[in-house]
Amino acid sequence: MYGSLTTHPFFNYDDPQYVSENEHIQAGLSRSTLIWALSTADASNWHPLTWLSHALDCELFGLEPRGHHISSLVIHVMNVLLLFLLLLRLTGYIGRSAFVAALFALHPLNVESVAWIAERKNVLSTLFFLLTLIAYAWYVRHISWRRYIVVVVLFVMGLASKPMLVSLPFVLLLLDYWPLCRIQGLTAPSTAFAVPQTSWPNLIREKLPLFALSVGSAVVAILAQKAGHSVEPLGDLPIGWRVENALHSYTVYLEKLFFPVNLAVFYPHPLNTLTAGRTGLSVLFLLIVGVFVWKLRAHHGYALTGWLWFLGTLVPVIGIVQVGAQGMADRYMYIPAIGIFVITAWGSVDMFRALSLSSRYATVLALLILSGVSILTARQLGYWERPYDLWKHTLDVTQNNYVADDGIAYVLLHEGRPEALGYYEEAARIALRDPISHNAVAGDLQDHGKLSEAVEQYNVALRAGPEPKLSAHIYAELGLIYRQLGDDARAQQNSLLSLHADPQELPKMITQLSERVGERPAATGYFRLGLLLEAANRIAEAKDAYAQALQLNPQFNPARRALEALQSNDP
């Protein structure tokens, strides 16, 4: 099923930033890459181990996507095996543990984490998450500080892969309740995995160093996200909107878990469109399930542990602290879904026993469920074969999705298809705080000589808080426009702002345009190249470019005026 990944290309959303256009990662494993990985906040996260895993792939496979996909798939398979071994070791149930692991392996919600190269952080952090849980089970069997250090080290490695793991100490407390049964006076000792019991205050004290690491990681994550502008796409959302979206998202996640259709790579934030009735129904549903599992706690501890696992591990990404422009994401369910899978596996067996049905019926039902999710997963993987198909599917199953409009426009633009502009215009209409689409619309206006309108759109893009690279590009374009308009002071100011935002962007634009006009000489192209060279203070080269424009078209007066202006300044 996942074998088709070996033919998939890089995805044009995050993959360029993480691998295909990241010079640090493409350099492979080196001292400079290590220093960069430990110090950077690129991609709005501090996850050095994730960066290093990508660098290792580049060392081994270069920029061939096949190898990068295989690495992610191998880690996913390891996670499946570790989950099975963990549940089997702690509970002693082979069939139930295998069913949970199979659901985890095959569920369509997990396709995004495995098929998206940039989501290496998800599968890698889960690898250390599961290793930490296994090490914790090893630790509680024979408590010692040496074993505790192993738990701490694995936890740190998980946090260095993705900060979403800050909820792990809470998960350990859930395991103390079930299936470890470590809480003195609350549960009978486990017969499957015998460990000493102790009081709940002692269990909390035992986790304090881990909670301290979680707090530290959360602080670093917030600082990295602010540095990377990931908290800006939607502006400062009112807390009420964020709480409403969080409550609503919990129920939607459950819906997609049991009915995994219409999955999308990006779900727009609902903002203020959620009604009080819809939010109220979500709250009521969550309360009813919570009361139900609480009443089952005496004889069905898996229900409370599984439910709180689902709720608790989603907290870091549920949207109370808004990061990015999404309302929710399939990849966020990679770990939380395990809690619901456990409830499903253990609950199904208990239900069949209560109905006095043969275990063979449970086996048949399990096979039917796994067959169903496998078919849906195969279909979902099909959308990932081409970025165009994935973005088109996302547009089909969501509404007002400016990110998908930007994504499909990018693909069409690189294929030379003129309909790309229409998607950018639609994205700009939907989102005033989308720098990508407003920059694209501005570029089209600039190409058609509508310079004042282009300036307006570029300024909208700048107010949206774009990343440094895009900011540098926009400032460079504004510098060109003002130079054409004869406003040399503003032209120089914007050129300096471009170099300040990203010193590499202006030289990169010059190189790309030089290659383009070399392949297809045109007076307008050489004129634009001359403006860029002038902005970079490469005056001699700018003169040559203007001269080339005049050689191709002696009547091209803008190039003549620009050349004469530079010559008049000669000593």
Secondary structure by P-SEA (a helix, b strand, c coil): ccccccccccccccccccccccccccccccaaaaaaaacccccccccaaaaaaaaaaaacccccaaaaaaaaaaaaaaaaaaaaaaaaaacccaaaaaaaaaaaacccccccccccccaaaaaaaaaaaaaaaaaaaaaaacccaaaaaaaaaaaaaaaaacccccaaaaaaaaaaacccccccccccccccbbbbbbcaaaaaaaaaaaaaaaaaaaaaaaaaaaaaccccccccccaaaaaaaaaaaaaaaaaaaccccccccccccccccccaaaaaaaaaaaaaaaaaaaaaccccaaaaaaaaaaaaaaccccccccccccccccccccccaaaaaaaaaaaaaaaaaaacccaaaaaaaaaaaaaaaaaaaaaaaaaaccaaaaaaaaaaaccccaaaaaaaaaaaaaacccaaaaaaaaaaaaccccaaaaaaaaaaaaaacaaaaaaaaaaaaaaacccaaaaaaaaaaaaaaaaaacaaaaaaaaaaaaaaaccaaaaaaaaaaaaaaaacccaaaaaaaaaaaaaacaaaaaaaaaaaaaaacccaaaaaaaaaaaaaacc
